[in-house]
Amino acid sequence: MVVVGAGAAGLFCAGLAGQRGLKVLLVDHSEKIAEKIRISGGGRANFTNRDLDVRAPQRHFIGGNPNFCRSALSRYAPQQFIDLVHKHGIAYHEKHKGQLFCDGSSQQIIDMLLAECEAGGVTRWQPCKLGKIVFSAAGDGTSGAGSYRIDSTRGPIETPRLVVATGGLSIPQIGASDFGYRLAEQFGLRVVTPRPALVPLTFGGDAWAPYAELAGLALPVRIETGARKEKMAFLEDLLFTHRGLSGPAVLQISSYWKPGSPLTLDFAPGVDVAEALAEAKLRSKKRIANELAALVPSRLADAWVGQDPALQRPINEAADKALAALAERIARWQIIPSGTEGYKKAEVTAGGVDTRDLSSQTMESKQPGLYFIGEVVDVTGWLGGYNFQWAWASAHACATSF
Ligand SMILES: Cc1cc2nc3c(=O)[nH]c(=O)nc-3n(C[C@H](O)[C@H](O)[C@H](O)COP(=O)(O)OP(=O)(O)OC[C@H]3O[C@@H](n4cnc5c(N)ncnc54)[C@H](O)[C@@H]3O)c2cc1C
């Protein structure tokens, strides 16, 4: 068996398959493998999420068929990966909402996966670039079996099973490529148009000018997009940047955001701002910005109040209508992003090999002997360790199917 891509999914799949007795060759075009694991989680790899809902794991994932990932994720749960981390003596901690990080560094996860490959007798070729790939059906071509002949910079390779684990398009400077999508298309499989996800959002032109001075400000918000059945909301931290919005709240919502549609933000979640301002008007002679600063960070209060001359006064002199409008702009601020920061800043790529052309049990495609695992598949997780959990679970589903 040949696995292309020595990242999270490829390394894990190769090690498992090798330990199950398969002869495995793992190839990667980069000199340095698993670069995304190395840079993940701020260098500490948020390697899984303990809060993954084992009864409905698909809740934390998006894709053309959100239920596709259910089988693999319920057969390889976070606890199984945690057990492996324990076995390798890696210390870890929970940071926020079930997110597990290494105490030391993400290199420990890479070393663990390499040790698992070693235990499985996996042969590794890297850097090794792949060229033309041709499939020859065995016998009369109706049995389903056959083999792949692959040209590579280390010579020709022949294999009945080809596993593609080449990931998505984000962070092209560390080895991302469209290899998986091109190969899928070569064999007539459908590909859902890739797009950056878990990515900061931008607000072009002059519209952002009044907010650019807030760059660096972070605060907890409720953020929402979509309507009716497509509505999605997160309660997370927001970060103002020079070009737009970032932070966990925006990364999470970016995977659901559709170009042209608005985001709605509540800067004081859980607080009735209208009532708080009306009550302050009855008892206080302080300026409105000062009263608002009791509810939201003062930089935000100054910026919001500064936009309206009717609000540059003591709160007891403010018109009820002006206070109500201010409360609405704090609790339901609507803004339409002009775009995203793109693959250069995206943590993942949404879209990918269409799950309608893959088996949710084994990850084999409709093309016999050709498998796709990890981020190259149209399955995208939330921020917080879910994407690695998908890499482990899809790799496990594939490796245990042989
Ligand atoms: C900055 C950043 C931080 C992240 N932090 C987290 C986190 O903390 N938790 C989390 O769950 N997820 C995180 N992610 C997402 C996570 O890294 C990916 O979802 C995960 O690595 C996907 O695994 P994969 O094996 O499918 O692909 P990758 O890990 O990207 O591996 C793909 C491999 O394929 C190789 N390859 C590509 N093209 C070719 C080719 N043509 N020929 C041969 N080899 C090829 C690449 O060199 C690479 O080694 C983060 C991503 C980024 C960018």
PDBQT file of the ligand as one rigid body, heavy atoms in Angstrom, charges set to zero:
ROOT
HETATM    1  C1  LIG A 501      -1.701  27.339  11.605  1.00  0.00    +0.000 C 
HETATM    2  C2  LIG A 501      -2.537  26.103  11.757  1.00  0.00    +0.000 A 
HETATM    3  C3  LIG A 501      -2.860  25.649  13.027  1.00  0.00    +0.000 A 
HETATM    4  C4  LIG A 501      -3.678  24.518  13.178  1.00  0.00    +0.000 A 
HETATM    5  N1  LIG A 501      -3.962  24.099  14.438  1.00  0.00    +0.000 NA
HETATM    6  C5  LIG A 501      -4.753  23.010  14.595  1.00  0.00    +0.000 A 
HETATM    7  C6  LIG A 501      -5.021  22.499  15.900  1.00  0.00    +0.000 A 
HETATM    8  O1  LIG A 501      -4.440  22.969  16.902  1.00  0.00    +0.000 OA
HETATM    9  N2  LIG A 501      -5.900  21.463  16.001  1.00  0.00    +0.000 N 
HETATM   10  C7  LIG A 501      -6.495  20.879  14.905  1.00  0.00    +0.000 A 
HETATM   11  O2  LIG A 501      -7.284  19.955  15.059  1.00  0.00    +0.000 OA
HETATM   12  N3  LIG A 501      -6.202  21.308  13.663  1.00  0.00    +0.000 NA
HETATM   13  C8  LIG A 501      -5.345  22.339  13.488  1.00  0.00    +0.000 A 
HETATM   14  N4  LIG A 501      -5.047  22.760  12.221  1.00  0.00    +0.000 N 
HETATM   15  C9  LIG A 501      -5.594  21.984  11.080  1.00  0.00    +0.000 C 
HETATM   16  C10 LIG A 501      -4.786  20.680  10.920  1.00  0.00    +0.000 C 
HETATM   17  O3  LIG A 501      -3.393  21.005  10.895  1.00  0.00    +0.000 OA
HETATM   18  C11 LIG A 501      -5.158  19.964   9.621  1.00  0.00    +0.000 C 
HETATM   19  O4  LIG A 501      -6.554  19.823   9.525  1.00  0.00    +0.000 OA
HETATM   20  C12 LIG A 501      -4.501  18.588   9.571  1.00  0.00    +0.000 C 
HETATM   21  O5  LIG A 501      -3.097  18.715   9.600  1.00  0.00    +0.000 OA
HETATM   22  C13 LIG A 501      -4.924  17.852   8.304  1.00  0.00    +0.000 C 
HETATM   23  O6  LIG A 501      -4.228  16.640   8.248  1.00  0.00    +0.000 OA
HETATM   24  P1  LIG A 501      -3.915  15.974   6.840  1.00  0.00    +0.000 P 
HETATM   25  O7  LIG A 501      -3.030  14.810   7.134  1.00  0.00    +0.000 OA
HETATM   26  O8  LIG A 501      -5.148  15.752   6.091  1.00  0.00    +0.000 OA
HETATM   27  O9  LIG A 501      -3.075  17.076   6.042  1.00  0.00    +0.000 OA
HETATM   28  P2  LIG A 501      -1.662  17.722   6.420  1.00  0.00    +0.000 P 
HETATM   29  O10 LIG A 501      -1.359  17.551   7.850  1.00  0.00    +0.000 OA
HETATM   30  O11 LIG A 501      -1.691  19.076   5.835  1.00  0.00    +0.000 OA
HETATM   31  O12 LIG A 501      -0.607  16.824   5.609  1.00  0.00    +0.000 OA
HETATM   32  C14 LIG A 501      -0.554  16.792   4.221  1.00  0.00    +0.000 C 
HETATM   33  C15 LIG A 501       0.814  16.275   3.820  1.00  0.00    +0.000 C 
HETATM   34  O13 LIG A 501       0.778  16.008   2.413  1.00  0.00    +0.000 OA
HETATM   35  C16 LIG A 501       1.963  16.479   1.812  1.00  0.00    +0.000 C 
HETATM   36  N5  LIG A 501       1.681  16.759   0.414  1.00  0.00    +0.000 N 
HETATM   37  C17 LIG A 501       0.896  17.753  -0.099  1.00  0.00    +0.000 A 
HETATM   38  N6  LIG A 501       0.912  17.701  -1.432  1.00  0.00    +0.000 NA
HETATM   39  C18 LIG A 501       1.701  16.648  -1.779  1.00  0.00    +0.000 A 
HETATM   40  C19 LIG A 501       2.102  16.107  -3.020  1.00  0.00    +0.000 A 
HETATM   41  N7  LIG A 501       1.721  16.647  -4.175  1.00  0.00    +0.000 N 
HETATM   42  N8  LIG A 501       2.925  15.027  -3.031  1.00  0.00    +0.000 NA
HETATM   43  C20 LIG A 501       3.359  14.486  -1.855  1.00  0.00    +0.000 A 
HETATM   44  N9  LIG A 501       3.019  14.962  -0.645  1.00  0.00    +0.000 NA
HETATM   45  C21 LIG A 501       2.187  16.036  -0.611  1.00  0.00    +0.000 A 
HETATM   46  C22 LIG A 501       2.325  17.716   2.633  1.00  0.00    +0.000 C 
HETATM   47  O14 LIG A 501       3.712  18.003   2.503  1.00  0.00    +0.000 OA
HETATM   48  C23 LIG A 501       1.932  17.281   4.038  1.00  0.00    +0.000 C 
HETATM   49  O15 LIG A 501       3.024  16.658   4.715  1.00  0.00    +0.000 OA
HETATM   50  C24 LIG A 501      -4.201  23.842  12.037  1.00  0.00    +0.000 A 
HETATM   51  C25 LIG A 501      -3.843  24.290  10.771  1.00  0.00    +0.000 A 
HETATM   52  C26 LIG A 501      -3.018  25.396  10.613  1.00  0.00    +0.000 A 
HETATM   53  C27 LIG A 501      -2.641  25.832   9.229  1.00  0.00    +0.000 C 
ENDROOT
TORSDOF 0
